[in-house]
Amino acid sequence: MSQQTVALAAMMFAVAMTFIDQTIVSIAAPDIVRELDLSSSGMQWVVNAYLLSLAAFFALGGRLADLYGPRRIVVIGTLVFVVSSVLCGCVPDGGAAQTWLIVFRATQGLGAALLFPAALAVVVAVFPVERRGRALALFFGVSGALTALGPLLGGWLTGWTWRAVFWVNVPVAIVALVLTALAHLSDRRRSGTMDVRGAALIAVGMGLSVLGFQQAWSWGWDSWATWVCVAGGLAVLHGFVRFERRVRHPLIDLRVFRDKAFTVDAAVLFFAMLAFVPVFFFISVYAQVSLSASPNQAALFLLYFFAGFAIASQWGGRILDKQGARPALKLGTAVGCTGFALWANKLTDLSMHDQWPYAALAGAGIGFVLAPASTDAVNRAIGASYGEVTGITQTVRNYAASVGLAVYGTVLTHVTTDKVVQTLRSRGMPAGDADTVARDITESVTGNGDSRPPAGTGPAAEATRDAMSAVRMDFAEANQWVFYGMAIALGIGFLCALRHPGGRVATAAEQGEPVGRTR
């Protein structure tokens, strides 16, 4: 086996952990919440902390790979990731459980943010010019497919223990580290300094804005705290952009956005990722609440989405090679918008069998977009480092996923509460009791998918038990709002794709130009 093949296998094993972990925890969420007694907002932060940390530190990971060598950062990122995974699986019971999980999920995200751009830089460095494009297409395609594989693996592991969804990273990390050593990679460094202030600004800006979206349901959209976080975070990000333009060695070289195609690729990725990662969390909880499915059954439900994604990913790659990114982006966003809209319309049928064609169609739409947009963005950024450019696109992707989880979570809890209040009041429960009970039910089902009738005695408990069938329908109707929102996101992505200049652009290697900072 050649050095190039070993290196590619090593990097794909390494990034496999990071992409599987974006979605694998969602399928185990009900068991985690039930055993550790987490709140629904707490469980959303367990999912969101990983994605937010990814978004905040991806640019940092790309810059560190340039300064200290991609092989070294791959090893460091893998170790940070796998140690954090073990600690997540060892979370103790009690009051500290929620904080423990959120903290180590965030450090998992940090490890992934270090790892991914460095892994891409390794692939670029070891492959000769005539094989580099094919290697990159395989790298992006497989990593995207693994995101969809997470829930399937999670459903199987949860049957043993939910802690295994974290421990499964240990053997994968060992294989990745062994293959990295066998590849005998040499590090190539670039001179420069670390933009510490830029890294701090982008982390604070993203953290504040997502916090505002996440807490909008608890605080209220009319709360000053919500808007201080959202507006304050966006203001910090604006300050980050202005600061980066003046720095001699910026964390992100913003000149890459002068290329219209690169900017469109990033925009399409943003709107596609508003749907791609959140869909796994919301559909798994919907399946367990409204369809009374087990975790394993919920995971099989997601197999339909993954099947459409996998087939379209291969097709999208061929379209990119022959015609460029524009046709793939237009087709993917249009198919995805249609698929999510039709899927939303079928959620209230409460039948998994009736929904599978639309789940597959939605997955196909994302499959057409993900690898072509990511690969085209890298190809368009001639003269910039692959580590840095990947840091930009992955920052966009993971920030969008974080915002999507936060916004859709707020919509779901708000609509569910309103509908359950109406259901309980229609059954004779006083308005005050209905409001209290509805919020308790929403806290339960949106966080952990627990649709079991409540225990206890008294009129409120009895009325709630009698209404559970209607509550399942209320939750399905609330999820319709979420899925229509995903369809709208893909529709906006389609409008962005129309602005792509089109054409197939050769990579720097194909043009005979330097490949940037990893060489």
Helices and strands as residue ranges (DSSP letters): H 3-20, H 24-36, H 40-68, H 70-89, H 97-126, H 129-158, H 164-167, H 169-182, H 196-219, H 224-246, G 254-258, H 260-289, H 295-323, H 325-346, G 347-349, H 352-380, H 386-426, H 431-448, H 459-466, H 468-497, H 508-511
